[in-house]
Amino acid sequence: MGSPPSSLQEAQRGRAASHSRALTLPSALHFASSLLLTRAGATVHEACTFDDTSEGAVHYFYDESGVRRSYTFGLAGGGYENPVGQQGEQAANGAWDRHSHSSSFHSTDVPEAAGSLNLLQPRPVVLQGMQVRRVPLEIPEFDLLDQDSLHESQEQTLMEEAPPRAQHSYKYWLLPGRWTSVRYERLALLALLDRTRGLVENILGVGLSSLVAFLGYLLLLKGFFTDIWVFQFCLVIASCQYSLLKSVQPDAASPMHGHNWVIAYSRPVYFCICCLLIWLLDALGSAQPFPPVSLYGLTLFSASFFFCARDVATVFTLCFPFVFLLGLLPQVNTCLMYLLEQIDMHGFGGTAATSPLTAVFSLSRSLLAAALLYGFCLGAIKTPWPEQHVPVLFSVFCGLLVALSYHLSRQSSDPTVLWSLIRSKLFPELEERSLETARAEPPDPLPDKMRQSVREVLHSDLVMCVVIAVLTFAISASTVFIALKSVLGFVLYALAGAVGFFTHYLLPQLRKQLPWFCLSQPVLKPLEYSQYEVRGAAQVMWFEKLYAGLQCMEKYLIYPAVVLNALTVDAHTVVSHPDKFCLYCRALLMTVAGLKLLRSAFCCPPQQYLTLAFTVLLFHFDYPRLSQGFLLDYFLMSLLCSKLWDLLYKLRFVLTYIAPWQITWGSAFHAFAQPFAVPHSAMLFVQALLSALFSTPLNPLLGSAVFIMSYARPLKFWERDYNTKRVDHSNTRLVTQLDRNPGADDNNLNSIFYEHLTRSLQHTLCGDLVLGRWGNYGPGDCFVLASDYLNALVHLIEVGNGLVTFQLRGLEFRGTYCQQREVEAITEGVEEDEGCCCCEPGHLPRVLSFNAAFGQRWLAWEVTASKYVLEGYSISDNNAASMLQVFDLRKILITYYVKSIIYYVSRSPKLEAWLSHEGIATALRPVRAPGYADSDPTFSLSVDEDYDLRLSGLSLPSFCAVHLEWIQYCASRRGQPVDQDWNSPLVTLCFGLCVLGRRALGTASHSMSASLEPFLYGLHALFKGDFRITSPRDEWVFADMDLLHRVVAPGVRMALKLHQDHFTSPDEYEEPAALYDAIAANEERLVISHEGDPAWRSAILSNTPSLLALRHVLDDASDEYKIIMLNRRHLSFRVIKVNRECVRGLWAGQQQELVFLRNRNPERGSIQNAKQALRNMINSSCDQPLGYPIYVSPLTTSLAGSHPQLRALWGGPVSLGAIARWLLHSWERLHKGCGAGCNSGGNVDDSDCGGGGGGSGLTSLASNPPLAQPTPENTAGGGDQPLPPGPAWGPRPSLSGSGDGRPPPLLQWPPPRLPGPSPASPAPTEGPRPSRPPGPGLLSSEGPSGKWSLGGRKGLGGSEGEPASGSPKGSTPKSQAPLDLSLSPDINTDASPSRAAQDFPCLDGSAAESGTPTGALGDWPAPAEEQESPAAQPLLEHQY
């Protein structure tokens, strides 16, 4: 509603200015106007801009009759349209003309006469496009008006002659001080032309329109069009130029609602490209720059070829109006990304792109690799080959080809993480600056994990690429492919086909939930299949290891051998017949084909064996005369098979969707379109062929049985950059948090669980795919993960060698009716179905019935795993109203609230400061007075256990009678003693805080805590931290805000958890010790927070074991409070693989229906449930606002190295550091073996400690039984001195005999030097020697990688006969060297410490790793490092 001026002076000025214009109005109307003016509620002001719709903003315009009017905006988008009288029109027109070229008026230029009459006759207005519909407004509240005179005045006004239509112009600025008049108003101009946003758009528009005109003129001049086609071509030119002035909004190919400025440039850009293509093809056909080439019976690059292509481009250009009407061409940036991605994938074997920039980067990387390899290949085939020999240059080419293909297959197309890693190394100051800007938010561990994973991949590739290149060079140079070319090829083909059939067909079918849609159970079941509730991570089964091993053999042995054999044979053929082939073209084809085939084999081996089989069958048996060499045949068949797979998926989707016996008509149009689609089946098949050729979706029109082809899209599908923005307390205003919860609905709050699920998948998805737990997979595949409450669609976008980029779309927990029906369809079992046609004869054991088998074959999805284990959170929600309904339950909550406050007071490190604070002591001194009681009305006997009935309030004696024992116990558990008497400062402080906390709860409940709803509202307000101190008696708490933040706020949250536990065991917390331990345990392992707090999200993403929150759900149909409890555990999901063309088609259909056709019906037929295609779930997962997913993840990359089970199966990444450690370890084992062989009667176990026999070394630890204490009976004399006593050197265990009659050898341990003067070294004496008990500690002889030696290392750990550095003189025999812990790679730090580690504190595992002693010897200086031999130095220099 519009409002008059807010002050009396402004009202008086408005009345004075309008007095001259209102002489004909009756006096009653003057009185009414005065009432309106003085009853102002908001400020009327002139609009600042055309988009200013604030309250009181006044806009001026001319209606269809030329009458100048004003519109005043009011509250909630309403307002009044007011006519402006004739008087003062000239001044108003002058102001309009002066500002017609600007976007707003200034208040000084608007005539004052416009204010009063605007307010005299306010009329509500409804703006519909460019027309104004006025609705007369009645004024029934002014009963004292002279209704007759008012009616006469209105009739007289209506009978007056309408003024002539005002002619005004829009002044368009051209140059400084120069403008031209445009005979249109602003709104009319907006309806006619698009407004450009800047100078760049103006330059681009003018340039494109000029280019369109020039190219059109050029083609017309060349005479490509005659007769009626000239007119058609001119129409195309006009439409392309006009689209730059006024674009079609929304366009059929627009992926977004509203104005899309990119789509305006689509027509002229495509027109220019087609015109240039027509001109270029005509020029090539006329000039014939090179001779024609015959390939597979087709003559390429001939004059007829170019002219035919020119004619096709010409016809396509003339069809532009029809093409853009159907939306068959995407917008420019989408088309660029699609073309680059298709060239990289099908030409160079690359992976899918995630953005136009990544597509450019990926293709540039492939072109650079191909250019590098092209020179080697050309040089190798230009020189003649000796008979039965392969030139070295060709072997180098083969080695580089395989190594580069391996490296490129392991790199993601998105260089963001790689650039972040490079920037952190080369520009650390930029990284520190970015960290400083993000320091306010909780740290996210994901970027560091991704950088670490990419670093491991690069380190591994640095080694593996060299190894692969050397091995490939050696194999190629061995002439094995030339010598055995008549036999080796077929052997490799048969081996690849057999292994591929077993690995990618037989094993996945046996592991499916319904193998071959005939059996009711999988043949190869995981260990968790029969478990009702999964307790831990999934166990690796033998068939998963077999699947992973066979895949490795395929990728790294079979297919590289196939490609190398084809390369060698083709190169030998080209060299033998140099006149038959163009060497430059052949070298290019061999390089591109080899790069593409090897990268495809490394990235996606499940699709290779069928491609290879079809290549052999087609070109070796069916049409051998068409063969152009196996390498080129294989390359062509890989392109053809990818299109055939797309065609097969599209036909399956169409037939499944329109099958008459299972089609679901969502609307009357569906029933109408079903019979009319049957005669157009041939057209449907043609569309399927074209859509498979160009990789475009085939979408059902409005969800019906009529299918049309959409525009081409990349594998990512959606043209959106996904940067999820969370809404919590860190990025919303405080008033928004207090008045209403941001996103206080289930969907927004539940989205965090899908984000955690995305993080879990990032760790395990790639490894699970490698282990075959999701069945066969490929780029673009879609899967549905379904559990009790989580239903998510996982879209695989980029599939590489050891990496997968995916996107997760989480659906609503409580979905619609249609979604629930489809969830039931994918979760219900079909084993119980016993039908066969119309009867129920039953079925064989573990075999599906006929009806069930038939129904499963007519679905666009299949269950690939019924027990997929993934880490997540189990969610339990309890209604808080039912738990706090009665007063006794509320009393228990208040009691725990008080006890929690006392607990946090006693545990606070600032307790002494609070007790000694003068302000706090002064404010709390009156509570100790006799007869004092706080009689706040919020306190009552029904909920407060310590309520003093005599004093009608809370008093200190009644408080101590209930809680003094708990206060004293909490104080006793505190490290420092505190006075605990009833009138001590501690008790007084606890009493004051407990009274404050309960009063805050009552204040938040609006002093209506006796009712349940206000009590829950107040409890939720305190839970999220909204403490409002309104009583003067509580203002002492402002002396230190930590009293609220660290005591009262966590107290109310812990009270809710204790109240939850009370229902399971009511008497558990009666004892103070049990309650104290329970609170301490909850504080340590449980996060209790509001869901809007950033700490809640951070705790979930960091895998906190348990969380608790109080949620207020405010929906249209419910207003309730829930207690949410989360427990981290392993969840069981069903994995459903959906036909990817079904998903792409339904997504494209929703986009066309909602954006272009503008169907706003929320119950439209295209989103009704269709179980055979999961139509509702797929359409619900579209990007908002087309769909309604509650979470859409950013594009996330999962690496195989982050999977713990796969890492344990294959080992860690190969790096120079790992190789150096392995060589050192092997050298030590070799030394031990030599030592065992040089001693008679010795064995390897004895040589682990330096050899066997006598006192020359240490015996095997594994052969020594443990002894508790050294005794004279189990010790033998020797020539070694005992260990010197020290302050932290406890009793030493003795070394037992080996049991074979030999005397036990010595244990020499030179202890570090103690601080201060060193003790005198005792002389060598015979005496007992300390023993070493066996165990898995530091001195264990068996490590993860083998055995290791403590001393006596000859040639590596030190020279024999040299005493240890820093040891007492004469304390070390010449045959023994000191122990160097830094060269012990086999130390098992995860195992529990043995007795040796306990008796020798300096042998702790952590000390061994850090080099600094721990425990009682923490202040000892570290022993001097052992001098390494020169042979080990080069190995150690390469460690990472």
C-alpha positions, -999 to +999 in steps of 0.1 A: +000+000+000+013+034-008+017+059+021+015+097+023+044+119+037+052+110+072+056+145+088+030+172+094+051+198+076+053+176+045+016+171+046+009+208+049+032+215+019+014+189-001-020+204+008-008+239-002+006+227-035-026+208-044-050+236-032-051+252-066-058+220-084-086+208-061-109+238-063-137+217-080-137+190-053-162+192-025-152+202+010-157+167+023-131+154-001-107+181+012-113+168+047-107+132+036-075+142+019-063+159+051-071+127+070-051+107+045-022+130+046-019+132+084-023+095+089+010+087+072+027+056+080+058+056+057+078+081+036+067+086+001+098+092-021+106+093-057+120+061-071+158+060-073+159+036-102+134+018-125+138-013-103+131+005-071+101-013-056+106-002-019+077+009+002+066+044-007+085+045-040+066+066-067+070+059-104+055+080-132+043+067-165+018+073-193-011+050-198-026+038-231-047+070-233-017+093-229-026+103-194+003+108-171-001+087-140+020+077-110+023+044-092+032+042-055+045+009-041+033-003-008+039-032+016+043-068+002+044-057-034+010-039-034+004-003-043-018+024-058-020+039-092-029+076-090-038+100-119-020+132-121-041+163-129-038+186-158-025+215-137+012+214-135+014+191-165+039+214-182+063+213-153+059+176-150+066+171-187+096+193-184+110+171-157+101+140-178+120+154-208+150+164-188+153+129-174+140+107-202+175+096-210+182+085-174+169+056-153+153+076-125+140+110-114+155+132-087+132+145-060+141+181-068+128+179-103+094+164-096+066+190-092+051+192-057+016+192-072+020+155-078+019+146-042-016+156-029-038+144-057-019+111-058-032+106-023-068+118-029-079+090-053-057+060-047-066+030-069-051-005-067-034-014-100-026-048-115+003-046-140-001-072-168+027-069-193+025-035-209-011-028-200-025-012-168-058-024-154-072+000-129-096-011-102-118+015-085-112+018-048-141+024-024-136+044+007-162+031+032-144+044+063-152+081+056-189+081+066-189+119+072-182+126+035-209+141+014-215+111-008-237+129-033-212+157-040-184+132-043-205+112-068-212+143-088-175+153-089-165+118-101-192+119-128-181+153-139-145+142-141-154+111-162-175+132-186-146+156-193-130+152-227-100+129-226-067+148-231-048+142-263-022+114-261+011+128-249+039+125-274+072+120-256+106+107-266+134+087-251+166+107-253+194+083-263+229+096-255+254+094-284+283+117-276+290+141-247+265+168-251+248+151-281+218+128-280+190+118-303+153+115-296+137+080-298+099+081-302+095+053-276+092+052-238+114+031-217+090+002-213+082+001-250+119+001-258+124-028-234+096-047-251+112-040-285+150-043-278+173-060-253+192-038-230+230-044-233+250-046-201+282-030-212+305-017-239+318-052-247+283-065-256+277-035-278+309-041-297+302-078-300+267-072-312+277-047-338+306-069-350+284-100-353+257-082-371+282-067-396+298-102-401+264-118-407+256-091-433+290-095-450+289-133-451+253-133-464+262-108-491+292-130-500+272-161-504+245-143-524+272-129-546+286-163-552+252-175-564+246-204-540+209-195-537+184-191-565+146-184-568+127-188-536+158-198-516+172-163-519+141-150-500+145-178-474+182-170-470+174-134-465+149-143-438+176-163-421+200-133-422+172-110-408+164-134-380+201-137-370+205-099-370+173-093-351+182-118-325+211-095-316+185-067-310+158-087-293+165-123-285+140-151-280+135-155-242+132-182-233+149-200-261+142-237-269+179-244-261+181-222-230+191-242-199+179-216-174+148-195-165+148-158-171+169-138-195+198-157-209+222-132-225+244-160-240+216-175-261+212-142-280+245-148-298+237-184-308+220-177-342+246-152-356+275-173-344+261-205-360+252-186-391+288-173-395+302-207-389+279-223-416+286-195-441+324-199-436+320-236-440+300-233-472+326-209-486+355-231-476+341-263-489+332-247-522+368-233-525+383-268-517+360-285-542+370-261-569+408-260-562+414-297-552+446-290-532+454-327-527+445-359-544+415-379-532+420-406-506+400-439-506+392-453-471+370-483-466+356-479-501+347-442-496+365-416-517+374-387-494+387-352-503+375-354-539+356-326-556+323-344-553+329-350-516+335-313-510+305-302-531+282-327-513+294-315-479+287-279-491+252-287-502+245-303-468+257-272-450+236-250-473+204-269-466+212-269-429+216-231-430+183-226-448+166-247-420+177-224-392+142-212-383+130-248-379+163-259-361+161-231-335+124-236-330+130-272-319+162-263-300+185-286-319+216-265-314+229-256-279+241-223-268+276-213-278+296-222-247+278-256-244+285-263-281+322-254-276+325-277-246+307-305-264+329-304-295+361-303-276+350-331-254+339-353-283+372-347-302+393-355-271+373-386-262+368-402-296+400-389-312+426-391-284+410-413-258+405-386-233+381-384-205+350-362-200+353-325-194+337-307-165+337-271-179+348-254-211+381-245-196+389-281-186+378-292-221+404-268-236+430-279-212+424-316-218+424-313-256+455-291-255+473-318-234+463-345-259+475-325-289+508-318-272+513-355-265+504-364-301+527-337-315+555-351-294+549-387-306+543-378-342+579-368-348+592-401-335+567-421-355+574-402-388+611-406-383+607-443-377+587-451-408+605-429-432+637-449-429+639-484-443+637-513-418+662-541-419+648-576-424+634-591-391+646-560-372+629-531-356+646-497-357+656-482-324+636-450-331+604-470-335+610-488-302+615-454-286+582-443-301+565-473-287+580-468-252+570-431-252+535-439-265+527-464-238+542-443-210+525-411-221+492-429-225+495-444-190+503-410-175+475-392-193+450-418-183+458-412-147+453-374-148+420-357-144+407-333-170+403-307-143+437-291-134+424-273-104+440-295-078+472-298-098+475-260-101+468-257-064+497-282-057+520-262-081+510-229-065+517-242-030+552-252-041+561-223-063+541-195-047+537-203-011+529-166-002+497-169-023+487-200-004+493-184+029+472-154+019+443-176+009+446-195+042+444-162+061+412-152+043+396-186+051+408-188+087+375-176+100+358-208+088+365-243+102+392-259+082+381-283+056+404-314+053+393-322+018+417-299-002+447-312+017+436-348+011+432-341-026+466-325-029+482-354-011+465-379-034+476-360-065+511-358-051+512-396-047+499-401-082+526-378-096+554-395-076+541-429-087+539-418-124+575-405-122+587-440-115+562-461-134+564-441-167+602-447-168+597-484-160+569-488-186+589-469-212+620-491-207+601-524-207+581-514-238+613-504-255+629-537-247+599-557-258+596-538-291+633-540-298+632-578-293+614-582-327+589-606-311+560-589-329+577-593-363+589-628-358+555-641-346+532-618-364+514-646-381+504-663-348+509-638-320+480-615-331+453-643-330+467-655-297+464-620-282+429-616-296+417-649-282+433-642-248+418-607-247+384-620-257+384-649-231+397-627-203+372-599-211+343-623-214+351-639-180+359-606-163+333-582-176+304-605-184+305-637-165+317-624-131+294-593-130+264-615-140+272-640-112+274-611-087+242-593-097+211-595-075+192-613-102+217-631-125+205-631-161+171-621-147+165-658-141+180-665-107+166-650-075+199-647-057+235-638-066+257-668-071+288-650-058+276-633-026+295-609-004+300-617+032+274-591+043+247-605+021+230-626+048+235-600+076+204-581+087+225-552+099+260-545+088+284-540+116+317-531+098+333-524+065+328-548+037+352-577+035+372-583+004+361-615-012+382-638-034+362-630-065+368-593-059+405-599-058+402-620-089+382-593-107+408-566-098+437-588-108+422-597-142+415-560-148+451-552-142+463-580-165+440-566-192+451-530-188+488-534-184+496-566-203+470-578-229+458-546-245+492-529-246+505-560-263+476-559-288+482-523-297+520-527-299+516-558-322+492-538-344+516-508-345+546-529-354+528-549-381+513-517-397+545-498-395+563-527-412+537-528-439+540-491-445+577-492-447+576-522-471+552-503-495+561-467-492+545-458-525+511-472-515+506-449-484+512-413-476+538-415-449+528-382-432+491-392-430+499-427-420+522-415-392+495-392-380+469-420-380+492-444-362+500-419-335+464-408-329+450-443-331+477-458-307+472-429-282+434-433-283+433-471-280+459-473-252+442-445-231+408-462-237+422-495-225+437-480-194+406-459-185+377-482-193+385-518-200+349-532-196+341-520-231+372-532-249+368-569-254+336-565-275+352-538-296+382-561-303+360-591-310+339-571-335+370-558-352+385-593-357+352-607-369+344-579-393+378-573-409+394-607-407+364-629-416+335-609-430+351-581-451+389-587-452+392-566-484+381-535-466+408-537-440+432-508-438+454-524-412+444-537-378+453-506-359+431-483-380+403-510-381+404-511-343+403-473-341+373-471-364+355-499-346+360-482-312+341-451-326+314-472-342+309-493-310+305-463-288+277-450-311+261-485-313+261-487-275+243-453-273+218-465-299+211-497-280+205-478-247+182-453-265+161-481-281+159-500-247+147-468-231+121-461-258+107-496-258+106-498-221+089-464-218+062-470-243+055-507-237+016-509-237+013-532-208+032-510-183+028-474-196+014-450-169-006-421-183+001-391-161-024-368-179-050-368-206-024-357-232-005-390-225-036-410-234-041-389-265-004-391-276+000-429-271-020-441-302-007-412-324+029-422-317+025-456-333+024-445-370+056-424-364+077-454-354+099-450-384+105-414-377+113-423-341+140-448-353+156-421-376+157-398-346+173-425-325+200-429-352+207-392-354+207-388-316+231-417-312+254-402-339+256-368-323+253-380-287+221-360-280+193-370-256+160-384-270+134-370-247+096-377-243+075-347-252+057-336-220+064-371-206+043-388-233+051-415-258+061-390-284+099-386-286+119-358-301+156-351-303+171-325-280+203-305-285+238-320-280+252-319-245+285-330-229+286-359-204+282-334-175+248-326-190+239-295-169+255-262-179+260-250-144+290-244-121+282-262-089+295-243-059+272-253-030+265-225-006+255-235+029+232-214+051+242-214+087+250-189+115+283-179+099+267-163+068+233-150+080+224-119+100+218-123+138+182-110+135+175-138+110+189-164+133+169-152+163+136-144+147+134-173+122+158-202+115+174-199+081+164-230+063+145-244+092+130-272+073+138-309+070+152-307+035+177-280+042+189-296+074+191-331+060+212-320+031+243-323+053+239-361+053+242-362+016+273-340+018+288-365+042+277-394+019+296-376-009+327-374+012+324-411+020+320-419-017+350-398-025+372-422-004+357-455-016+339-451-049+368-456-073+381-485-053+347-502-051+343-498-089+377-514-094+366-543-071+335-547-091+310-539-064+289-517-087+291-540-117+303-528-151+306-490-154+315-464-179+315-426-184+280-412-182+265-441-162+239-433-135+233-452-103+207-449-076+218-455-040+188-464-018+186-471+019+160-466+046+160-428+043+188-418+019+180-419-018+206-404-041+214-405-078+251-408-085+262-396-120+296-408-132+311-382-154+348-388-158+362-423-157+400-425-158+427-450-148+424-449-110+401-419-108+364-413-111+347-379-112+310-381-101+281-360-089+256-369-062+220-357-062+202-363-029+164-366-029+140-357-001+138-379+029+100-378+029+093-376-008+061-374-026+037-402-031+051-410-065+086-411-052+077-435-024+060-458-050+092-459-070+114-464-039+092-494-031+097-507-066+135-507-063+136-520-028+110-548-028+120-583-037+105-603-065+114-637-051+080-643-037+063-639-071+049-672-082+029-662-112+031-675-147+007-655-170-027-658-153-019-687-129+005-692-100+022-726-105+052-715-085+089-716-094+120-736-089+142-730-058+163-698-063+148-692-097+124-664-106+089-671-118+079-664-154+061-632-146+089-619-124+116-627-150+095-611-178+088-580-157+125-575-148+135-576-185+112-547-192+127-522-168+151-493-175+171-502-143+185-533-126+198-540-091+235-546-092+241-549-055+217-553-026+243-550+002+266-522-006+283-511+026+292-474+030+301-453+060+274-429+071+252-418+099+222-435+113+195-409+120+170-413+148+145-385+156+122-384+186+094-360+191+103-337+219+067-329+228+060-365+238+092-366+259+083-334+278+045-337+279+041-342+317+056-320+344+076-348+359+096-352+327+102-314+326+114-315+362+139-342+353+152-320+324+155-289+347+173-310+373+199-322+348+201-287+335+212-275+370+236-304+375+252-298+341+257-261+349+274-271+382+296-296+363+308-270+338+314-245+366+336-270+384+355-280+353+361-245+340+398-233+341+385-198+350+368-208+382+394-192+405+391-159+385+353-160+389+355-167+426+379-138+432+360-113+410+347-085+431+318-076+409+305-112+409+309-115+446+291-082+453+262-092+431+258-126+447+263-115+483+226-109+490+217-146+482+234-157+514+211-135+536+186-155+557+152-155+542+164-146+507+145-162+478+142-154+442+105-153+435+105-150+398+071-161+383+089-186+360+099-207+390+073-232+402+071-263+423+060-284+394+093-282+375+119-270+400+131-297+424+147-272+448+117-249+450+113-235+485+076-237+492+079-216+524+096-187+507+078-192+474+109-191+453+144-204+449+166-200+480+201-210+488+192-235+516+168-254+494+193-254+466+220-268+489+196-294+503+192-309+468+225-301+450+252-297+476+264-333+475+268-330+437+287-297+440+311-312+466+317-343+444+324-322+413+348-300+434+365-331+447+372-343+411+389-310+404+426-309+406+429-279+428+411-278+462+382-254+465+360-244+494+328-265+493+308-253+523+271-243+518+279-206+520+312-208+501+318-186+470+316-218+448+282-228+460+270-192+457+283-190+422+266-222+412+233-210+428+235-177+409+242-194+376+215-220+380+189-193+389+201-173+358+198-203+335+163-212+346+152-176+344+166-174+309+146-205+300+115-188+314+122-156+296+127-174+263+094-192+270+076-158+274+070-167+311+046-194+299+067-224+306+037-242+322+025-248+287+043-273+265+046-252+233+062-221+250+085-244+270+097-261+238+102-228+221+123-215+250+143-247+252+150-245+215+160-208+219+185-216+246+198-247+227+208-225+198+224-199+221+197-172+222+201-161+259+182-129+267+191-114+301+162-092+310+164-092+348+186-067+366+195-094+391+213-113+364+233-086+349+264-096+369+269-124+343+282-097+319+314-095+339+326-125+319+306-137+289+323-172+292+298-178+320+271-180+294+292-194+265+311-220+285+288-229+314+251-222+308+249-229+270+266-263+271+246-270+303+213-269+285+226-290+257+241-317+280+208-317+300+190-327+268+213-357+263+210-368+299+173-365+296+174-388+266+195-414+285+170-412+314+144-431+294+167-461+288+179-464+325+161-441+349+182-449+379+216-449+362+226-414+372+215-415+408+251-418+420+273-387+415+302-407+402+281-423+375+266-390+365+300-372+364+316-400+343+286-399+319+289-362+314+326-365+309+322-393+284+295-374+264+317-343+264+346-363+249+328-384+222+296-365+215+290-332+198+258-314+209+251-284+188+225-266+169+222-275+133+227-239+122+261-238+139+291-242+116+305-266+142+276-290+134+287-293+097+323-295+106+317-323+131+297-344+106+323-339+078+351-349+102+333-382+111+325-375+147+311-407+162+279-392+177+260-360+175+228-346+190+206-316+181+172-301+188+154-293+155+124-271+151+105-281+120+082-254+107+063-265+077+030-257+062+014-287+079+035-291+110+052-272+138+071-296+159+104-301+177+125-331+172+156-345+190+180-357+163+205-383+173+233-393+149+256-423+152+283-430+127+283-465+114+283-486+083+251-484+063+237-508+038+226-495+004+210-510-027+229-501-059+206-497-089+221-491-123+198-469-145+199-467-182+219-435-188+199-426-219+167-428-198+182-403-174+195-379-200+162-381-219+140-374-189+163-346-178+161-330-213+123-334-213+119-316-180+141-287-192+122-283-224+088-285-206+095-261-178+118-236-195+106-234-231+070-246-228+066-230-194+044-257-178+039-246-142+016-273-132+030-289-100+011-321-108+020-323-144+020-357-160+057-359-167+066-362-130+040-389-122+055-422-111+065-447-137+082-476-120+097-490-152+118-458-158+119-443-123+105-412-139+097-393-107+130-399-090+150-390-121+130-358-127+132-349-091+170-350-093+171-323-120+188-290-111+166-265-093+141-251-101+134-279-127+137-305-100+138-304-062+168-322-049+178-312-014+215-315-022+235-314-054+272-320-048+300-303-067+319-324-092+339-347-069+369-368-079+376-401-062+410-417-065+418-454-061+447-447-037+423-434-011+405-468-008+419-485+023+412-521+012+425-516-023+456-499-009+462-529+013+456-553-016+480-536-041+503-518-016+510-481-014+520-459-043+554-466-060+578-437-054+616-431-052+614-430-015+596-464-013+621-479-037+651-466-017+636-481+015+630-514-002+666-515-015+679-508+019+658-535+034+668-559+007+705-551+013+701-558+050+684-592+044+711-601+019+737-592+045+719-614+071+717-643+047+754-641+040+761-639+077+741-670+083+758-689+055+793-680+067+787-695+102+787-732+107+755-744+124+740-710+120+706-702+105+689-672+092+671-665+125+705-663+142+719-641+116+691-616+122+711-605+151+745-606+136+752-643+132+749-673+154+772-688+180+792-675+210+790-640+221+796-625+187+761-611+182+724-612+192+704-644+189+671-646+172+644-629+191+618-654+180+637-683+197+640-667+231+613-675+256+602-645+277+615-641+313+601-617+338+633-608+357+669-616+352+682-643+375+716-659+380+702-692+369+692-681+335+722-659+328+756-668+317+790-651+321+805-633+293+831-607+285+806-578+283+801-551+309+767-546+325+746-516+316+754-486+338+726-477+362+707-445+356+678-427+372+652-439+347+668-473+338+647-499+355+654-536+361+666-553+330+653-586+318+679-612+311+686-629+279+676-666+279+694-693+262+683-705+228+676-740+239+702-757+218+731-758+243+748-728+231+756-700+255+734-669+250+751-641+232+755-606+245+731-577+243+751-545+240+731-513+244+750-481+248+727-458+268+726-421+259+746-397+280+728-382+311+727-345+317+755-333+338+789-349+344+791-383+329+796-412+353+829-431+352+829-460+329+833-493+347+858-517+335+847-547+314+837-575+337+821-607+334+785-606+346+749-612+338+736-599+306+701-584+301+678-605+280+654-594+253+619-609+255+602-616+222+572-595+211+558-573+185+576-542+199+606-524+186+630-553+189+608-577+171+625-596+143+595-597+120+582-565+105+556-558+079+582-564+052+605-590+066+633-593+092+658-567+102+690-565+121+700-546+152+738-545+149+768-560+131+758-546+097+789-549+076+795-524+049+762-505+054+755-497+090+792-491+099+826-506+097+833-536+118+855-531+149+846-494+155+832-486+189+799-468+190+800-430+191+792-416+225+794-449+244+818-456+273+852-466+262+856-503+261+820-510+265+814-522+229+830-553+215+847-548+182+824-573+165+792-553+172+780-519+159+755-497+176+719-497+168+705-470+145+668-467+148+665-443+119+673-471+094+647-495+107+618-494+082+601-524+096+592-510+130+556-518+137+544-487+156+507-498+155+513-528+176+511-527+213+544-521+231+562-552+243+580-556+276+612-546+259+597-512+251+583-509+286+616-518+303+636-496+280+617-463+277+640-450+250+629-478+227+594-464+223+581-464+187+575-427+186+610-419+198+624-442+172+605-423+145+613-388+158+647-394+169+641-380+204+637-403+235+604-402+253+591-412+286+615-409+316+644-403+293+628-374+275+655-350+285+684-373+273+703-361+243+697-382+212+725-406+204+748-397+176+737-408+142+755-437+126+777-429+096+762-445+065+783-462+040+788-445+006+768-472-011+737-462+007+740-425+002+726-423-033+696-443-022+689-421+008+691-389-013+661-400-033+638-406-003+607-385-001 
